[in-house]
């Protein structure tokens, strides 16, 4: 069984707690992304799984077996490093073969596997080059090849695509996904790029300050963020987060005061009482412009227009409050114009004072 | 950078620089050239005033290095210089190898396993090079006499190795510090033991550093005179000491003979530097050019 389980895992560097009592499980064949801003502990978590850092407390289990005390070589994991970490004095073929030498496989078997992996990753023509003579994309493929040439119990990727340009990143994303799909191993990918996480992962663990803020499927993370941090971190353009006060309810609709204006939003059965401070979360794509003010609209002035191709991002201001709205590029208002914005009620969120999502 | 400069072509200004560099190089090289020329001159040619640049070359000096007649009319005797050359090669080579092995291991330790007080230890290692060697000559001489190391190969090799060690540690540490720790981590995850990481992954990456350290150490020990004079015996004498002892005698200074010894003495160093020059260039410029 190829699984990874982290229980109550903690890592302290002196007074600094890099990873704070996290729980995580990765099933066989599952791809989990650790996503978060830099310094949130995601790479440290990965290194603890690999055995390159020792855990201060908690447990790491690979394939059901506790591995805390095992050295990296005894854990049988494959890891792709952010800067590829190819062996600079060995050729591409030797780099690929390196993990197999450590396993003491017979040379003919090694040759067969090196050939197979080079074919999969299109590295046949650069076999005899040194890493210093390779392009970024080729280095990346060698790093992946070195990971998949063995039959490890799990795969670990540390920011695997961060050094590639945008086009190459898209190609490699597809290629890695394809390769991983054929291997059915537990895989952990560390990234700070949400697009990478949303496209590659079966489940995403969003991390902040050494804690996991939410661990769920990409769709859930996007549609039902657990708290204000996840809501603000996932999605581009960023979700609008408006400080507001609860006024009262009419059936399933709540009325809020935000920046001097009153708006209505679906709140289902959330437990709110009058004058509760809340934060309203609305994605820029869940807003649309309407021709005149209604009870459930906000009005604001267009401050800045950012064309994004098919769509246009409008920055609106009203008093001190900023609002981002994505509109079709054909319905573009002028800067300085006052516009009215309506919500799609099913795509709005209300966060309580503790920043947890209520609806 | 060097590569792009080569590709650019020399140009007119470049020619001036090239000529200037040639003149300066020639000034530096002139003493060496003079020694080599003198080695092929007869005694009279060597002493001629004005100095002779054109003369009939002779090999008599080179023959004289290995066997010569001290008093006219007597049969030529073995001078022992073949032994002294062997001693120089053996002592310099062994001491550099010892210093390189110990220094590299120590440097890797300092670089990879930071302990409390590492900086202090590194400083203490360096202090041994802060004194002029002559200051410690008496204690070392006494230590050697008491321990019976005087006049032995082991003694002088250990002493030279100790001299080269601080340089080797500091130099190699700077090379190890530059290596990416990720590469070593990758090797560990790929199933390597610490020993294999060191020998298979780290050491090949610092080849340039090893070459540079070896050459500097070799030149230092090869030319060392003071300790060799006091601490080697007849059997373990090195060439610089033996050379000094050929000066004087009843016929005055034999310049041609001295020049021949020096010419022969130059060859091993030139060969080593020539063989290692590619590494050497990378070694001495390491860290100064962004990779």
Contacts between the chains, C-beta under 8 A, distances in Angstrom:
chain1	res1	chain2	res2	distance
A	47	B	185	7.9
A	50	B	185	7.8
A	50	B	189	5.5
A	51	B	188	7.8
A	51	B	189	7.6
A	52	B	185	5.1
A	52	B	188	7.0
A	52	B	189	7.2
A	71	B	188	7.3
A	72	B	185	7.6
A	72	B	188	4.3
A	72	B	189	4.7
A	73	B	188	6.1
A	73	B	189	7.4
A	73	B	190	7.7
A	73	B	191	4.5
A	73	B	192	6.4
A	73	B	193	6.9
A	75	B	189	8.0
A	77	B	189	6.3
A	78	B	189	7.0
A	78	B	190	7.9
A	79	B	185	7.9
A	79	B	186	6.9
A	79	B	189	4.6
A	81	B	182	4.8
A	81	B	185	7.1
A	81	B	186	5.7
A	82	B	182	7.5
A	83	B	180	6.8
A	83	B	182	5.7
A	85	B	180	6.5
A	85	B	182	3.9
A	85	B	183	4.7
A	85	B	185	6.8
A	85	B	186	3.9
A	86	B	183	7.4
A	86	B	186	7.9
A	87	B	183	6.3
A	87	B	186	7.6
A	87	B	187	7.1
A	87	B	200	8.0
A	87	B	201	5.8
A	88	B	183	7.1
A	88	B	205	5.9
A	89	B	201	7.9
A	89	B	204	3.9
A	89	B	205	5.7
A	89	B	207	7.9
A	90	B	204	8.0
A	98	B	187	7.3
A	98	B	190	5.6
A	99	B	190	4.0
A	99	B	191	5.7
A	102	B	190	5.9
A	102	B	191	3.1
A	102	B	192	5.6
A	102	B	196	7.4
A	103	B	191	6.2
A	146	B	186	7.8
A	146	B	190	7.0
A	150	B	190	7.9
